[in-house]
């Protein structure tokens, strides 16, 4: 019993239930002893045996030292070990959909072969970064972190301190559910429009 994470008493109790069910089953199928009472007794014993079987199966499956081969030998399901989703191997593609004043709408999607309208497999979101300047910086530390986008459509609002007509560069990388980060995207640029943001906004 210990090989399967069980106690001797559990196996003894289960054996008693199995023997009882086998005896009552034979009584219920024999024409000479097949009565409504015998059938009902067999059904009660069956339910008890099923519940005990489920309980033992859960204990055995939860015992780490029991291998999948042993589980299959008992006609139980293999123990599946969940694997964490890796961060996508390719960088996202950032598209500037529209610029209205200081409000910028962007769209994120996977690069080939993960091209899709939704987030690629393994990505729980994307970190967005911006840089204001004529040329995209070569040092990633010069980018300003804008936040995390959990959807493929996102909006950014730039403050009044950023001059109208300034060139803004955007970049992003995918983030997994465990916080792993992927490759940075190719920076894309746009020209910031409009004047100051009203206080009401």
C-alpha positions, 0 to 999 in steps of 0.5 A: 500500500505504501508504494501507492501512498495508501495505508494498510487500513484503506486497502483492507476497507476497500477490499471488504467493499469489493468483496461485498459488491462481488457477493451481492452482484452474484446474488442479483444476477442469479435467477434463483436469488434475483429479487428486488431486495438483492438488486437494491443491495447490489446497487448500494454496494456498488455506490459505496465501491465507486465512492471508495474507488474515486477516493483511492484514485485521488490519493494515488494520483496525488502521490508524487512517488507514483509514476505515470506507468504505475497509474496506467497499470491501475487504469488511471489517467497519467499525471499531467504537469502543467508547463508555463507558457514561454514568452513569444520568441518574436517581437511585437509589431507596433502600428500607429492607428491614429493621432488626434491631438495628443491622443494616440491609438496604437495596435499591437500584433505578433510578427510572422509566424505568430501574426494574429489580431490577438496576442500571440501564445504565451503573451499576457500583455505588452510593455509600451515605451516612448522616446521624443526626439528626431532619431530613435535612441540606440540605448533602450534606457533612454525610452520612457515606460508608458505602461502595460497594455493587456489588449492589442488596442491601446491608447497613449496621452502625451502631456503638455510638456511634449511640444506639438510637432515633436517626433515620438518613437514607440516600441514594445515587448511582449510579457508572459504571465510570469513576468518574462519579457521578450524582444523589443520591437522595431521603433515606429515614429509619428508626429505629435499634433495639437496644443495643450490638453485642457484642464477638464481632460 
